[in-house]
């Protein structure tokens, strides 16, 4: 197997593990926001979780090309 195929497999596997980690943390974010920020209203909690997910994804989208360069 050529070297670039081995590198591609390693990169694919590491990216898969990182994205699985991001997806695994999503169900627990409301618990942390509720506990740390003391937000008890369901609508405010939903808005805080949505902002957390949006800005995290936005930062990932903006800085990914910079890190790739």
Secondary structure as UniProt FT lines:
FT   HELIX           3..37
FT   HELIX           42..68
//
